[in-house]
Amino acid sequence: MSLFNKNDDNQNIYFVTIVETLKKRVEVKANSEEEAIEKVENAYNKCDIILDEMDFTGVKFKIKKTIENEDNEE
């Protein structure tokens, strides 16, 4: 997705990554930690566990890279 205007030719281009975090605690009975993780992973992969907006815990914005506009001319 690009959010720049063609009229902004003198400005730099920045790539910003948006990271949203969802988190849910699931109770599971198992004989070991490995088995517990496997059960939850399987249930998640089968869409038996679905995270939604109620599980939202935060958002971060990170600059990944900048490019001088003159280096990006075609």
N, CA, C and O atoms as a GROMACS GRO file, in nm:
protein
  296
    1MET      N    1   0.085  -0.117   0.000
    1MET     CA    2   0.000   0.000   0.000
    1MET      C    3   0.089   0.123   0.000
    1MET      O    4   0.185   0.130   0.077
    2SER      N    5   0.059   0.217  -0.083
    2SER     CA    6   0.136   0.340  -0.093
    2SER      C    7   0.050   0.458  -0.052
    2SER      O    8  -0.063   0.473  -0.099
    3LEU      N    9   0.103   0.541   0.036
    3LEU     CA   10   0.028   0.657   0.085
    3LEU      C   11   0.092   0.788   0.044
    3LEU      O   12   0.072   0.889   0.112
    4PHE      N   13   0.168   0.790  -0.064
    4PHE     CA   14   0.228   0.916  -0.101
    4PHE      C   15   0.160   0.978  -0.222
    4PHE      O   16   0.101   0.909  -0.305
    5ASN      N   17   0.171   1.110  -0.228
    5ASN     CA   18   0.108   1.190  -0.331
    5ASN      C   19   0.211   1.223  -0.438
    5ASN      O   20   0.325   1.257  -0.405
    6LYS      N   21   0.175   1.213  -0.564
    6LYS     CA   22   0.267   1.244  -0.675
    6LYS      C   23   0.320   1.386  -0.666
    6LYS      O   24   0.427   1.414  -0.721
    7ASN      N   25   0.249   1.477  -0.601
    7ASN     CA   26   0.292   1.616  -0.588
    7ASN      C   27   0.404   1.634  -0.485
    7ASN      O   28   0.462   1.742  -0.475
    8ASP      N   29   0.436   1.530  -0.408
    8ASP     CA   30   0.536   1.537  -0.302
    8ASP      C   31   0.672   1.491  -0.351
    8ASP      O   32   0.740   1.416  -0.280
    9ASP      N   33   0.715   1.533  -0.470
    9ASP     CA   34   0.837   1.482  -0.532
    9ASP      C   35   0.965   1.517  -0.455
    9ASP      O   36   1.066   1.450  -0.475
   10ASN      N   37   0.964   1.617  -0.370
   10ASN     CA   38   1.086   1.657  -0.299
   10ASN      C   39   1.100   1.590  -0.163
   10ASN      O   40   1.196   1.617  -0.091
   11GLN      N   41   1.008   1.505  -0.128
   11GLN     CA   42   1.013   1.441   0.003
   11GLN      C   43   1.075   1.302  -0.007
   11GLN      O   44   1.077   1.240  -0.114
   12ASN      N   45   1.126   1.254   0.105
   12ASN     CA   46   1.182   1.119   0.113
   12ASN      C   47   1.070   1.017   0.123
   12ASN      O   48   0.957   1.051   0.157
   13ILE      N   49   1.103   0.893   0.093
   13ILE     CA   50   1.008   0.783   0.107
   13ILE      C   51   1.050   0.700   0.228
   13ILE      O   52   1.166   0.662   0.240
   14TYR      N   53   0.956   0.673   0.316
   14TYR     CA   54   0.981   0.592   0.435
   14TYR      C   55   0.892   0.469   0.432
   14TYR      O   56   0.775   0.478   0.395
   15PHE      N   57   0.947   0.356   0.470
   15PHE     CA   58   0.870   0.233   0.482
   15PHE      C   59   0.840   0.210   0.629
   15PHE      O   60   0.932   0.193   0.709
   16VAL      N   61   0.712   0.210   0.665
   16VAL     CA   62   0.670   0.193   0.804
   16VAL      C   63   0.595   0.062   0.816
   16VAL      O   64   0.501   0.036   0.740
   17THR      N   65   0.636  -0.021   0.911
   17THR     CA   66   0.570  -0.149   0.936
   17THR      C   67   0.475  -0.132   1.054
   17THR      O   68   0.513  -0.077   1.158
   18ILE      N   69   0.352  -0.180   1.038
   18ILE     CA   70   0.252  -0.176   1.144
   18ILE      C   71   0.239  -0.318   1.198
   18ILE      O   72   0.212  -0.412   1.124
   19VAL      N   73   0.259  -0.333   1.329
   19VAL     CA   74   0.250  -0.465   1.393
   19VAL      C   75   0.139  -0.460   1.497
   19VAL      O   76   0.149  -0.388   1.596
   20GLU      N   77   0.034  -0.538   1.474
   20GLU     CA   78  -0.073  -0.551   1.573
   20GLU      C   79  -0.052  -0.681   1.650
   20GLU      O   80  -0.008  -0.782   1.593
   21THR      N   81  -0.082  -0.678   1.778
   21THR     CA   82  -0.064  -0.797   1.862
   21THR      C   83  -0.198  -0.842   1.918
   21THR      O   84  -0.273  -0.764   1.977
   22LEU      N   85  -0.227  -0.970   1.899
   22LEU     CA   86  -0.343  -1.035   1.959
   22LEU      C   87  -0.291  -1.140   2.055
   22LEU      O   88  -0.188  -1.203   2.030
   23LYS      N   89  -0.362  -1.159   2.166
   23LYS     CA   90  -0.314  -1.252   2.267
   23LYS      C   91  -0.433  -1.316   2.336
   23LYS      O   92  -0.528  -1.248   2.374
   24LYS      N   93  -0.427  -1.449   2.353
   24LYS     CA   94  -0.535  -1.521   2.421
   24LYS      C   95  -0.472  -1.632   2.505
   24LYS      O   96  -0.382  -1.702   2.459
   25ARG      N   97  -0.520  -1.648   2.627
   25ARG     CA   98  -0.475  -1.757   2.713
   25ARG      C   99  -0.576  -1.870   2.702
   25ARG      O  100  -0.696  -1.849   2.714
   26VAL      N  101  -0.524  -1.991   2.678
   26VAL     CA  102  -0.609  -2.109   2.659
   26VAL      C  103  -0.574  -2.211   2.766
   26VAL      O  104  -0.457  -2.242   2.788
   27GLU      N  105  -0.676  -2.263   2.833
   27GLU     CA  106  -0.654  -2.367   2.934
   27GLU      C  107  -0.665  -2.503   2.867
   27GLU      O  108  -0.761  -2.529   2.795
   28VAL      N  109  -0.566  -2.590   2.891
   28VAL     CA  110  -0.566  -2.721   2.828
   28VAL      C  111  -0.507  -2.824   2.926
   28VAL      O  112  -0.411  -2.794   2.997
   29LYS      N  113  -0.565  -2.942   2.929
   29LYS     CA  114  -0.511  -3.051   3.010
   29LYS      C  115  -0.418  -3.134   2.923
   29LYS      O  116  -0.454  -3.171   2.811
   30ALA      N  117  -0.299  -3.163   2.975
   30ALA     CA  118  -0.201  -3.241   2.899
   30ALA      C  119  -0.104  -3.307   2.996
   30ALA      O  120  -0.097  -3.270   3.114
   31ASN      N  121  -0.029  -3.404   2.946
   31ASN     CA  122   0.069  -3.474   3.028
   31ASN      C  123   0.205  -3.404   3.030
   31ASN      O  124   0.290  -3.438   3.113
   32SER      N  125   0.227  -3.308   2.941
   32SER     CA  126   0.354  -3.236   2.937
   32SER      C  127   0.333  -3.101   2.870
   32SER      O  128   0.229  -3.076   2.810
   33GLU      N  129   0.432  -3.013   2.883
   33GLU     CA  130   0.427  -2.882   2.817
   33GLU      C  131   0.419  -2.899   2.665
   33GLU      O  132   0.344  -2.830   2.597
   34GLU      N  133   0.499  -2.993   2.614
   34GLU     CA  134   0.501  -3.018   2.470
   34GLU      C  135   0.364  -3.061   2.418
   34GLU      O  136   0.319  -3.015   2.314
   35GLU      N  137   0.300  -3.150   2.493
   35GLU     CA  138   0.166  -3.197   2.453
   35GLU      C  139   0.064  -3.082   2.460
   35GLU      O  140  -0.023  -3.071   2.374
   36ALA      N  141   0.077  -2.999   2.562
   36ALA     CA  142  -0.015  -2.885   2.575
   36ALA      C  143  -0.001  -2.791   2.455
   36ALA      O  144  -0.101  -2.748   2.397
   37ILE      N  145   0.123  -2.760   2.418
   37ILE     CA  146   0.145  -2.674   2.302
   37ILE      C  147   0.092  -2.740   2.175
   37ILE      O  148   0.028  -2.674   2.094
   38GLU      N  149   0.118  -2.868   2.159
   38GLU     CA  150   0.071  -2.940   2.039
   38GLU      C  151  -0.081  -2.937   2.029
   38GLU      O  152  -0.136  -2.916   1.921
   39LYS      N  153  -0.149  -2.959   2.142
   39LYS     CA  154  -0.296  -2.956   2.140
   39LYS      C  155  -0.349  -2.818   2.100
   39LYS      O  156  -0.442  -2.807   2.020
   40VAL      N  157  -0.289  -2.714   2.157
   40VAL     CA  158  -0.335  -2.579   2.127
   40VAL      C  159  -0.300  -2.542   1.983
   40VAL      O  160  -0.382  -2.480   1.914
   41GLU      N  161  -0.181  -2.578   1.936
   41GLU     CA  162  -0.144  -2.550   1.796
   41GLU      C  163  -0.239  -2.620   1.700
   41GLU      O  164  -0.283  -2.560   1.601
   42ASN      N  165  -0.271  -2.746   1.727
   42ASN     CA  166  -0.364  -2.820   1.641
   42ASN      C  167  -0.502  -2.754   1.639
   42ASN      O  168  -0.564  -2.739   1.534
   43ALA      N  169  -0.550  -2.716   1.757
   43ALA     CA  170  -0.682  -2.652   1.765
   43ALA      C  171  -0.680  -2.518   1.691
   43ALA      O  172  -0.777  -2.483   1.623
   44TYR      N  173  -0.571  -2.443   1.705
   44TYR     CA  174  -0.558  -2.314   1.636
   44TYR      C  175  -0.554  -2.335   1.484
   44TYR      O  176  -0.621  -2.264   1.410
   45ASN      N  177  -0.475  -2.432   1.440
   45ASN     CA  178  -0.463  -2.459   1.296
   45ASN      C  179  -0.594  -2.508   1.234
   45ASN      O  180  -0.617  -2.487   1.115
   46LYS      N  181  -0.679  -2.572   1.313
   46LYS     CA  182  -0.810  -2.618   1.265
   46LYS      C  183  -0.918  -2.510   1.284
   46LYS      O  184  -1.036  -2.534   1.260
   47CYS      N  185  -0.876  -2.391   1.328
   47CYS     CA  186  -0.967  -2.277   1.354
   47CYS      C  187  -1.066  -2.304   1.467
   47CYS      O  188  -1.173  -2.244   1.472
   48ASP      N  189  -1.030  -2.394   1.556
   48ASP     CA  190  -1.111  -2.414   1.676
   48ASP      C  191  -1.086  -2.303   1.777
   48ASP      O  192  -1.169  -2.276   1.864
   49ILE      N  193  -0.970  -2.239   1.766
   49ILE     CA  194  -0.935  -2.122   1.848
   49ILE      C  195  -0.916  -2.007   1.751
   49ILE      O  196  -0.832  -2.014   1.661
   50ILE      N  197  -0.992  -1.900   1.770
   50ILE     CA  198  -0.983  -1.784   1.683
   50ILE      C  199  -0.962  -1.660   1.768
   50ILE      O  200  -1.038  -1.634   1.862
   51LEU      N  201  -0.860  -1.584   1.736
   51LEU     CA  202  -0.836  -1.458   1.804
   51LEU      C  203  -0.906  -1.347   1.726
   51LEU      O  204  -0.905  -1.346   1.603
   52ASP      N  205  -0.966  -1.254   1.800
   52ASP     CA  206  -1.039  -1.145   1.735
   52ASP      C  207  -1.007  -1.012   1.804
   52ASP      O  208  -0.912  -1.003   1.882
   53GLU      N  209  -1.086  -0.910   1.774
   53GLU     CA  210  -1.059  -0.777   1.828
   53GLU      C  211  -1.061  -0.772   1.981
   53GLU      O  212  -1.001  -0.683   2.041
   54MET      N  213  -1.129  -0.866   2.044
   54MET     CA  214  -1.133  -0.869   2.191
   54MET      C  215  -0.998  -0.914   2.248
   54MET      O  216  -0.971  -0.893   2.366
   55ASP      N  217  -0.914  -0.975   2.165
   55ASP     CA  218  -0.782  -1.023   2.207
   55ASP      C  219  -0.670  -0.925   2.173
   55ASP      O  220  -0.552  -0.955   2.193
   56PHE      N  221  -0.707  -0.808   2.122
   56PHE     CA  222  -0.609  -0.707   2.083
   56PHE      C  223  -0.536  -0.654   2.206
   56PHE      O  224  -0.599  -0.616   2.304
   57THR      N  225  -0.401  -0.651   2.200
   57THR     CA  226  -0.324  -0.601   2.314
   57THR      C  227  -0.238  -0.480   2.280
   57THR      O  228  -0.182  -0.418   2.370
   58GLY      N  229  -0.225  -0.447   2.152
   58GLY     CA  230  -0.146  -0.329   2.119
   58GLY      C  231  -0.106  -0.320   1.973
   58GLY      O  232  -0.128  -0.412   1.894
   59VAL      N  233  -0.047  -0.205   1.940
   59VAL     CA  234   0.003  -0.181   1.804
   59VAL      C  235   0.134  -0.105   1.814
   59VAL      O  236   0.152  -0.021   1.902
   60LYS      N  237   0.227  -0.136   1.723
   60LYS     CA  238   0.355  -0.067   1.715
   60LYS      C  239   0.377  -0.022   1.571
   60LYS      O  240   0.334  -0.089   1.478
   61PHE      N  241   0.444   0.089   1.555
   61PHE     CA  242   0.481   0.140   1.424
   61PHE      C  243   0.633   0.147   1.420
   61PHE      O  244   0.694   0.208   1.508
   62LYS      N  245   0.694   0.086   1.317
   62LYS     CA  246   0.840   0.082   1.308
   62LYS      C  247   0.885   0.130   1.171
   62LYS      O  248   0.829   0.092   1.069
   63ILE      N  249   0.988   0.215   1.170
   63ILE     CA  250   1.052   0.254   1.045
   63ILE      C  251   1.149   0.143   1.009
   63ILE      O  252   1.235   0.106   1.088
   64LYS      N  253   1.135   0.091   0.887
   64LYS     CA  254   1.222  -0.018   0.843
   64LYS      C  255   1.333   0.029   0.751
   64LYS      O  256   1.444  -0.025   0.754
   65LYS      N  257   1.304   0.131   0.668
   65LYS     CA  258   1.401   0.170   0.568
   65LYS      C  259   1.363   0.306   0.513
   65LYS      O  260   1.245   0.338   0.502
   66THR      N  261   1.461   0.386   0.478
   66THR     CA  262   1.433   0.512   0.410
   66THR      C  263   1.509   0.515   0.279
   66THR      O  264   1.617   0.456   0.268
   67ILE      N  265   1.453   0.584   0.182
   67ILE     CA  266   1.516   0.597   0.051
   67ILE      C  267   1.507   0.744   0.012
   67ILE      O  268   1.401   0.805   0.024
   68GLU      N  269   1.614   0.799  -0.035
   68GLU     CA  270   1.614   0.934  -0.089
   68GLU      C  271   1.533   0.929  -0.218
   68GLU      O  272   1.556   0.841  -0.301
   69ASN      N  273   1.440   1.020  -0.236
   69ASN     CA  274   1.352   1.020  -0.352
   69ASN      C  275   1.428   1.023  -0.483
   69ASN      O  276   1.388   0.958  -0.579
   70GLU      N  277   1.541   1.099  -0.490
   70GLU     CA  278   1.615   1.108  -0.615
   70GLU      C  279   1.676   0.974  -0.656
   70GLU      O  280   1.700   0.952  -0.775
   71ASP      N  281   1.701   0.885  -0.562
   71ASP     CA  282   1.754   0.751  -0.594
   71ASP      C  283   1.645   0.658  -0.645
   71ASP      O  284   1.675   0.550  -0.694
   72ASN      N  285   1.520   0.699  -0.635
   72ASN     CA  286   1.407   0.614  -0.668
   72ASN      C  287   1.340   0.656  -0.798
   72ASN      O  288   1.231   0.610  -0.829
   73GLU      N  289   1.404   0.743  -0.874
   73GLU     CA  290   1.344   0.790  -0.999
   73GLU      C  291   1.350   0.681  -1.105
   73GLU      O  292   1.444   0.601  -1.109
   74GLU      N  293   1.248   0.681  -1.192
   74GLU     CA  294   1.245   0.581  -1.299
   74GLU      C  295   1.291   0.642  -1.428
   74GLU      O  296   1.296   0.574  -1.531
   0.00000   0.00000   0.00000
